[in-house]
Amino acid sequence: MNEAPASQFYIPARQTLDGGRPSRLKHGDCFAVLDNQGDLLAFEGNPDGLYYRDTRYLSQFEIRLNGARPLRLSSNIADDNAALTADLTNPDFFENGRLVLPKDMIHIHRLKFVWNAALYERITIFNYDEDEHRVRISATFDCDFADLFEARGQKRPAHGVRGVERTRDGTVSFAYAGLDGKTRTTRLQFSPTPDRTEIGFVFYDLMLKPQEKRVFFMRVSCVAGRDEEWSGRDFFKAFAEARRDLRRAGDRPLTIRSSSALVEDVVTRSMDDLAMLMTDTEYGPYPYAGIPWFSTPFGRDGIITALMMLWVDPAVTCGVLKMLAATQAKEVNEVRDAEPGKILHEMRFGEMAALGEVPFGLYYGSVDSTPLFVVLAGEYLRRTGDLDTIRALWPNIQAALAWIETYGDADRDGFVEYRRQRDTGLVNQGWKDSNDSIFHANGDLADGPIALCEVQGYVYGAWKEAAYLARHLGLKPHADKLSARAEDLRAHFEQAFWCEDIGTYALALDGRKRKCAVPASNAGHTLFSGIADVERAQRVAARLMDNDMFSGWGIRTVGSSTARYNPMSYHNGSVWPHDNGLIALGLARYGFKDPVLRLFGALTEAAGNIDLKRLPELFCGFGRKQRQGPIGYPVACSPQAWAAATPLALIQASLGLSFDYDEREVKFDLPVLPDFVDRLTLTNLTLGSSSVDLMLTRHGKDAALTVLERRGDLTITTTH
């Protein structure tokens, strides 16, 4: 079995990202990773820090009471992700063997949030003892200005110059002159003015009377600017604005209510996480991929998140389409794996990207973003009827189709393949982009160019959706040609990819057109795209739900019978929620509702066993055991956008929900609900200027639909 060398972009797992329940706060391009006391202390393998545009602006911030770390009572992230609160107390303090301050007499309450590239904190300290006490509250801090890739574990040959200056009492500034010619500045401000301010250290000496409360404020800003006055009064205004921004990001017309408290909690958490990850760009809202390592625009992640959210909020899709059109490649750039018409894989803003130490400043090394971009455009028009936006995007759609025909299919065999252009690029460029994720039945790694099975399905969908768009633009002859391309690909795909011996489609074809005859979740995406033959689709569905593929918590990325199966791996045996969400939509397309309900139940129960009821990027693929939840993956991002959107996909798949704007029709195909959901209510489900309130009630395996209120001229159709 040949082994894949570790990628230089591999994320070392030196410490679990969910150890000690770290908290994540985000606003715009800024996010913070904090421990469960509200402190942060970055060290190798630990992502703690305050980050702005791929640079860590604050690497240490710890508070102490009389020189000791307080004891944690509790900590919580607000339901809307707006703030972290932590309640702490004092340990026992002795002097000369005598207890001078018993534990649990001093209460410390911390409230932290991120807004406009700054971290804010209010610290409230209260003396519950009957005696007065002299206490010192201190903060130790530092700024390493590490690039995010350096924080992930990469080594750098050289760094810029860091300087520190105490500008005046209550303010400390750190500056970093980067090798990219940019100066990055961190400014820490405290209110009221500390009793003593040093480089990296401040403290307040207090005499607390019984029942006395004192309040202190802090702001850490991540961008250079004038050294304005700041006080605690500004904290409350900023907090109100931060919450207002989150409400605006999460303000969607549709509300989802369920008789199941668990389903409602999971959906609410998903909506709140999507609101936090949503970032305003000049093109509209864009879901950043995940915290901590992927808080930036990713093409594939953004498209799939938008597809799953489309029935709930089409505005997100519009923002994603416009952003990706604006960044579409226009020329060949081997370092960036860019070719004309190709859609973005990843965008980065840090020093290492600017210097070319990593290729991800604008990087195009994904083979699936381009066809998925066309698919998303088609689905957007079906959902909204927004022909003006499609007309404006049509040149970008044509460029994407041209890439599929030329650069994407360099050997002209009808399939889209990938191979990186430089050794600095990603070896594998599908969604499973680990170095060892594409392999043969004997475990040998596949040589390129590689044609992934799911990518051919996406391309099939791109031809179909492009035909639909062309017809609406009055280009019928062109539309007919595009439809013919789709059908030719479907027939060619069946011949080349089907593996009778394993009862599913090959994971991929290698550079010599040999099948990677491996049972993998990728085949489930052929149901999502609709490329699979109807009879074979039934066999694929059954194979996906076999014990070696279905862990009890979801479908594994590869079967446990495969040569490289490892339930603790990133892509070779783990369970990815978004992967399961797309498969569920595919199963629903072919009318296979029983496995849809199994996935709905498994992933919902998985979320119920995970902190905050939040589905992470992935979890391990170990089989389900009684009275145990899923086993976490140590460096999974959480929240992750397409994982957060997965519950929405599961609901859509269960209901068989689709839209036809031309006919002003909302369709429910074989609607079902899992046995733990008696009712599901959708309020203000919109189609154009019309909307409807609906209730679905479970009766056995079926779900009856009741129209509660209809506004406008839309029609509701149901098939059973």
N, C-alpha and C positions, 0 to 999 in steps of 0.2 A: 504494500500500500504506500503510494507516494505521499509525502507530507507537504503541506503548504507552509512556506515561511510566513512568519508573522508580518502583517502589514506594518509600515511605519506609522499608520494611522490607527493601529490597534489601541484600544483603551485598556490599559493594565488594570487588573482587579486586585488592588492592594487593600481595599477596604470597601465593605458593602455601602452602597449609597443610601440604604434605608436603616443603617445601624443607628440606634438612638433616635429614630424618627426625626430626621432632618426636615426642616420646613423650607418651602420655596415661596418666594414672593416675586411678583413681576409687574412691571408697567412699561410698555413700549419696548425699547431696546435694552432696558436695564432689568436685572434680576438679582436676587440674593438667595444664597443657600446658608441656612443658620442651623445651629443645633437646637435641641429641645429646651434649652434654657434661654435662647435668644442670642447666645454668643456665636462667634465664628472664629475658627482657628485653622487656617490652611496649613497642611503639610503634605508630603508626598502621598498621592493616592486619595487625598481628602478634597472634595470639591468646594468646601466652605469658602464663602467670599461674596463680595459685592462686585458684580460684573456689568460692564457697559460696552456694547459693541465689541465683544470678544476679548476684552481685557479685564483683568481683575484689579479693581481700583482700591479694594480694601481686603486685606488678607488676614487680619487679626482684629478682633474687638471682643474683649472680655471684661466683665465687671466683677469686682470683688467687694466683699463687706469685711472690714477690718483685716484685709489681706487674705481672706479665705473665700473659696467659691461658695456661694449660697447653695442651699439645698432646694431642689425643685419640688414644688407641690403639684403643679400641673402646667400644661401648655396646650394651646389650641390654635389652629388656623381658623379664622372666621369662615362661616359657611360660604360667603361670597369671595373667599380668598383675599379679602382686602387687607388683612392684618394678622400678625402673630401676637398672641398674648401669652405671657409666661408669669406664673405666680411662684415666688421663691421665698425662702425664709432663712434665718440665721442658724448655723450650727451652734453647738455649745462652745462658749469661749471661757478659757481659764486663765488666770494670772497667779503665778506662784502656787499652783495646785488648787486654787480656790475658784469655784464657778462664779464668774462675774456677770455672765449673760446667758441664761438658759436658752436652749433652742426654742424656736417657734415663738419668739417674742417680737421679732422685727419682720414685718411683711414687706416684700418688694414686689411690685407689679410692673411688668414691662409691656409696652405696646409698641410694635414696630410695623412699618409699612414702607413701600417703595412707590415713589411718584416722581415723574419728570427727572429721571436720571439722578435720583438722590434717595438715600435711606434715612428715614426719620425714626426717632425713638422718644418716647416719654417714659421716664422712670419715676414711679411713685413709691415712697418709703414711709412706713407707718409703724409707730411704736405702740404695741398692745400691752406692754408691761405696765405695772403700777409705779415703777421707778423710771427716772430719766436715765438715758444712756448716751454716752459719747460714742459715736460711730464714724467710721470713715468709709465713704463709698467712692471707689476708684474705678477707672477704666484704663486698660492697656490696649494699644492699637498699633497697627503697622500696615504698610502698603507695599506689595512686591511688584505690582504692575505686570504680573505674569500674563502672557498671551494664553488664551483659553486652551490651545493645543499643548502648551507647556504645562498648564494646570492638569491636563489629561494624562500627562506622562512623557511627552516628547522632550528630548534634550535639544538645546540650542547652542550653536557654536559661539555666539557673542550676544551681548546685550547693550542697550543704551545706558545712559547715565541717570541715576536717581538723585534727587536733591530734596532736602527737608528744610522748611523754614517756619518758625513760629512767628506769624505775622503780627499778632497782638494777643492780649489776654483773652482766653476763650476761643481762640481760633488757631488751628494748626494746618498748614498746607504742605502737601507732598507733590513733587513734580517729577516727571520722567521724560527725558529727551530721548525719544526712540530712534532706532537706526533708520526708520522710514521717514525721518524728518518731521514727525509730529510730536508735539508736547502734550502729554496727558497729565491732568492735574486732579488731585483729590484734596478736598477741603473739608475739615472737620470743625464744626461750630457747636459750642455748648452754651446753654442758657439756663440759669444765670451763670455769670463768669465763675469758673472753678476757683477754689482757693489756691490751687497751684496748677500751672500748665507747663508741661515739659514736652520734648519731642517723644511722642509715643506713650504719654502717660498724663492723666489728669486726676485730681481728686477733690472731694468736698469733705471737710470736717464739720460734723454736725453734733449739736447737743439736742437730742430729741426728748422732749417732755412726754409724760404719759399721754397717750391718745393723740399725739401730734403727728401731722402729715407734712412731708416736704415733697416737692415735685421738681424734676429736672428734665431738660430737653436736649436733644442732640440731632444734628443733621450732618450727613456725609454726602457731599455732592461730587459727581464724577466728571464734571466738565469745567473747563476754564471759563471764567467770567469775572465780572467786577466783584470786588470783595464787599458785597452789600451787608448792611446790618440785618441781623436775624434774631428773633426772640421766640419764646414759647408761644406767644399769640399766633405766630405764623404757622405753628404746628397744626392747629385746629383747622385753619383754612385749607392747608395742604391735604389734611386727612379727608375733609369733606369733598375736595376736588378728586382725590384718588377714588373714593367710593362712587362718586358720580360717574367717573370715567368707566369703572367696572360695570355699573348699571347700564350705561349706554352701550358698552360692548356686548352685554348679555341681553339687551332689550330686543327680544324677538317677538313677532306677532303671535306665534303659536305657543300654547301652553299644553303640557302633557300631564295628566293626572291618572293615577292607578289605584285600584283597590289594594294592591300590594305595597306596603310601606317600603319594602326593600327595593322594588322596581323604582318607586318614586324617588327614594334616596339616591340610587345609582344614577338615574337620569338627571336629577338636580345637580349632583356632583359633576357629572359630565358637562352639563351646560355651564356651570360656574368655571370649570377648568378651561373650557373652550373660550369663555369670555376673557380669562386671564391671559391665555396664549395668543388671543387675537391682537394684532398690532396694526395700527393705522399707518398706511403708506400713502404716497401721493396718488396711488391708483385705487385705493379702497382698502377694506380690511383684509389682512392676510394672517392665517394661523401659523405662528412660528411652531417648529416641529416639536420641541420638548425641552425640559429643564432637567439637568444643567447643561448638557453638552450640545444640544441642538436648538438653542434659542435663537433661531435665525431662519430666513426663508429657505425651505427645501422644495424643489419642484414636485417630486413624486408625493411627498407627504402632504403638501398643500392641496394637490389635486384630489387625492384620495379622501382627505378630510372634507373637502368641499363637496365631493360626490355623496358622502354619507350625510352631510348636513343639508343637501340641496332641498329636500322636501320640507325642512324646517326653516331654512334661511337662505334664499337664493342670492342675497346681497353678498355673502361671502364668496360664492362662486364667481360673481362678477369681478370682485377685487382680485381673486386669484388669477383669472384669465387675463385681466389687464396687466397685472404685474409681470406675469410670465411672458406675455407678448412683448412688453417693453424690454425685457432682458434676453429675448431670443437671440441665439448666436447668428452672426452675419458673415463670419469668415472662419477659415480653418486656423485653429490654434492648438497645436499638439500638446502643449503643456496643460492646457485647460480641457483637453478632449472635446474641443469645440469644432463644430461644422455648421455651415449655413442651414438655418431652419431648425436646429436642435434646441430643445427646451432645457432650461436651467436644472441642474441637479442641486446645487448648493451655493450660497453666497456668504462670504465672510468679510469682516471689517477690521480685523486685528493686524498687528504689526507683522506677524509671520506670513499672513496672506499677502500683505502689501509687498513684502520682500521676496516673495516666491518660495519661502521655506516650506510652505504647504501650497498646493495648487488651487485652493478653494475660494480665492477672492471672488471669481465668477467661474464656477466649475460645471462642466456639462457631462460628466461621466456617469450618466444613467441612460440605459437603453429604452426605458419604458415611459419616461416623462413626456416624450414627444407624441407618441400615439395617444396617451392618456389625456393630453391637452386637447386633442381633437374630440375625443370622447366626451370630455367635460363640456366643451362648447356645444355639442349636439344636445346633451342632456339639459343644459341651461336653456336653450331655445324651447325645448319641449315643455319645460317647467314654467317659463316666463313669457314666451312670445316676444322677447326683446330683440327684434330684428335689427334695430339700429346698432346695438353693440356688436352683434354678429357681423353686420356689414363692415363695421370698422375693423373687426378682427380678421376678416376674410383673407387679407394678404398674409397674415401670420399663419392662418390655417393652411393656406396653399403652400407656404414655405415649409411647414411641418410635414405635409404630405410629400413634398419634393424630397425632403431628407429621408423619409421612409423608403422611397423608391430608389434613391441613389446611395448616399452614404450608409444608410441603415441596412441596405441589401447590396453590399459591395460585390458579392459573387453572383448576383442576379439569379439566385435559386428560388426566389419568391418569399424567403424568410428573412426577418430582421435579426441580425447577429451583432455582437459587440466584441471588441478587443481594444484594450487601452492603447493609446498612441505613444505614450512615454512610460518608462518604468515608475515615474512618480505618481501615475494615476491609479485608480482603483482596479484591481485585478478582475473582480466580478462586478457587473454593473446593472444587475437586476435588483429587486428589493432585498434579496438575500445576497448581500455584497461582502460577506466574509470570504477570505481567501480560499477556504476549504468547503464552501457551500454547494458547489456544483461538481458532482462526481458520478462515476459509473457504479454498477451493481457490485463490483469487486472492491470498491473503495478508492480506485484510482481517480485522481483529479482529472477533470475534463480539460483538454487543450482547446484554445480558441481558433477561430472565432466561434462563439457559442450562441446558439439559438435557443432561447428559453421557451417552454411551452406557453406560459401565460402571456409572454410578449406577443406571440403570434395571435392570441386571442384579442389582446389590446389593439393590435394592428387591424384585425378583422373589424372590431368595433369602430376604429377610426375611419375605415373606408365606408362603413354603413352610416355613421353619423355625418360624415362629410357629404354623402349623397343626400341625406335629409336636409342639411344646410343648403346645399346647392339648389335643391328644388325650391326652397323658400326664397332663394335669391334670384329665381327665374332662370336657372341654368340647367334645364332639364336634360339636354344631351350629355352634359358633363356629369350630371347626377347618375344617369344610366350607366356610364362607364365606371363610375366609382362603385356602384352596386355590383357590377360584374366583377370588379377586382375583389370585392369581399367574398363572393361566392367561389371564385377560383381559389382563393386562399383557403377557404373552408375545406374544399375537396382535397387540396394538396396537403393540408395539415393532417387530415385523417389518415392518409396513406403513410405519411412520414413519422408521425408521433405515436400512433397507437401501439401499445404493448399488450398483446393478448395474454401473455403468461402472467402478468401481474394485474391485469384487469383495470388498467388506467393508462393515462398518457405518460410518455417519457418526461422526465424532469427537463431534459434539454437534448439537443443534438450538438455533438462536439464539432471541432474543425474538420473532421473527416466524415461528417454526417452520420456518425454512430450514435445510437440512442443511449442516453443515460437512463437505463431502465430501473428507475428508483421510485418507489411510491412516496410521493411528496405532496404537500399541501398546494403546491403550484398548480397541480391539475385542477384543483377546485376553482381556480380563477378562470378556467376555460368555460365553466358554467356561468360565472359572472358576466363574461363577455358574450356568451351565446354561440361561440364557435363550435362547441361540442355537438356531435351527432346525438339525437334524442335517445336512442337505445344505449349508446355508450355513456351518455350522461348519467343514466340510471346506474350503470356499473361503477362509474366514478364516485357517485354519491355513496353507494354501498361501501366502496373501498375506503372512502374517507372516514366512515363511521365504524370500521373494523377496530378491534381492540388494540392493534398495534399502531393505529393512527389516532384514535380518539382516546385521550388520557382520562376522561371523566370530567376534566375542566375545560376541554376544548380540543381542537384538532392540532396534532403536532406538526411541526414543519417537515419532518420526515418520519417514516414508520420506524418502530422499535426493532424491526427485523432487518434494517439496512446496515450496511457495513460501517458507516460512520455515525451511527446513532449514539447520541450522548444527551440525556435529558437536561444536562447543565450547560450545554453549548448555546451559542448565540443563535445559530440558524439550523442546527442539525439535531433537532429533537425537542426544542422548546415549544411553547405555545405563545403565539402573538395574537392579541385580541383583534387587531385590524384585519389580519389574515383571515380569521374566523368570520369577521363581519362581512367581508367581501364574498367569502364562500357561502354564507347564509343568503346573501342577495342572489347568488347564482343558483342555489338550491331552490329558492322561491321562484326564480325565472322558469324553471322546469317543472314546477308544481310539487316539489318534494318537501312537504311541510313538516312531516314527522322529524327529520333531522334538523330542520330549522328550529323547532321547539326544543330539541335536545341541546342545541348550541345556546339558545336563548337562556335556558335554565342553567346550563353549566357556567356560562360566563357571568350571569347575574349572581349566582351563588358564590362564584370566585370573588367577585367584587365585594360581596358581603363579608368575606373573610379577610379582606385586605384593608389596611389603615385608610381611613376617610372614605371607605367604599369606592376607592378610585382604582380603575383598571390601569396597570402600569404598561410600559412599552412591551414587556414580555414577562413570562414567568417560566419556571422550569417545567419540563414535560413528564415528570414522575407521575405514575398512576395515582388516581384518587384513592384515598383511604378514609375509612369511617372516622368521624369526629376530628378530622384534620382539614385545614384549608390548603390551597395551592402553595407550593414551595417557591419562594421568591428567587429572582435572578439578581445576583449581587450588585451589578452596575446598571440596572434598568433605569431609564429616565422615567420620571413621574412628577408631574403630569406629562403625557405625550399626546399630541393633538389627535392622531388617528386612532389611538386607543380610547381617548375621551369620546370620540365620535361613534365608536362601535355600538354602544347601546341604541343609538338612533338608527343604525343600520339593522340591528336585530329587530327593532319594532317595525321598521318598514318591511323587512322580509316576512315577518309573521303576518302582517296585514295584507301583503301583496299589493302595496300602495304604489300607484304610478299616476302620472298626470299627462293630459293631452290638451295643451293650451288651445290648439286650433279648434277642437270640439268643445272647449270649456267643460272638460270632463275630468272628474277625480275617480279613479278606478281602484276597486278592492278585489283582488283576485285570490280566491280561496282563503279569506281571512281566518286566522286561528289565533288563539291565545294559549300560553302555557297553563298548566293546571294550577299554578299558584297565583294566577291573575284572573279574577272574576270579571273585572270591568276595566276598561281603558277609555279615557275621555280626551278628545282632541278639541281644544277650543281655539277658534279663529284660524283654522286651516285655510290658507289663502290660495287663490288662483287668479292672477291678474287683480282686478278691482273687486272681485267677489270673494266671499269667505263663507265658511260653514263651521258649525259646532256639531261634533259627532260623539256618540258613545257606542263602544263595542262591548257586548256582553257575551261571556263564554257559555256555550251550551255543549257539554261534552268536548269533542275535538273541534267544533265549529265556533264561529263568533258571529252573533247577530248584530247588525248595524242599525242604529237609530239616529235619525237626523234630528238634532235638538233645535237648531235654528239655521236658516239659510239666508244669506244676504247676497243678492246679485243673481246672475243668470247661470251659474254653474250647475252641472248635473252630477249625480252620484250613481255609479253603477257597481254592482256586486256580482261576482260569479262564485258559485259553490260547487 
